[in-house]
Amino acid sequence: MNQTLTPSQPHSATQAALATARIAIVSANWHSEVVHQARDACAQRLQHLGAAPARIHPVEVPGAFEIPLMAQKLAQSGQFDAVIGCAVIVNGGIYHHEFVSTAVVDGLMRVQLDTGVPVFSVALTPYNFQPSEDLQGFFRTHFVKKGEEAANACAETLAAHAAVDALLGEAVTA
């Protein structure tokens, strides 16, 4: 999700879409000092774009692998207009991270296709993630950017869905 469009001011379509939207941000507690940077930046950006703070709901799960099921539960409830998942999937020198990251992203895609609720991923597998302070600082900063990008994508997607819903609701005259 490399969003190049980052408007400095929210436009009316995104503001309108976010004004009544209820959004869940599911974050993994594994490496929470990094993951919560994405969660918090995402929530702040959503508010800047027009979402009411009371309509943004953080939900925590133990790790990345648990995010798709929680996203499914939230999406199927009919109470959320979008779900955003945030996690660090550590490349620990074995291929486990590849299986987990594939399962998480595939699971999130399945949730959105099965429910019709937009789902966004900030589940990242940083290359050479190490617990050193220099790298931790780099990843904390990087996750802020990714959280903001997810918020931008969420706002634009909700606005696009609202526009298509309006189009589909128009009477066809021939």
Secondary structure, 3 states (H helix, E strand, C coil): CCCCCCCCCCCHHHHHHHHCCCEEEEEECCCHHHHHHHHHHHHHHHHHHCCCHHHEEEEEECCHHHHHHHHHHHHHCCCCCEEEEEEECCCCCCCHHHHHHHHHHHHHHHHHHHHCCCEEEEEECCCCCCCCHHHHHHHHHHHHHHHHHHHHHHHHHHHHHHHHHHHHHCCCCC
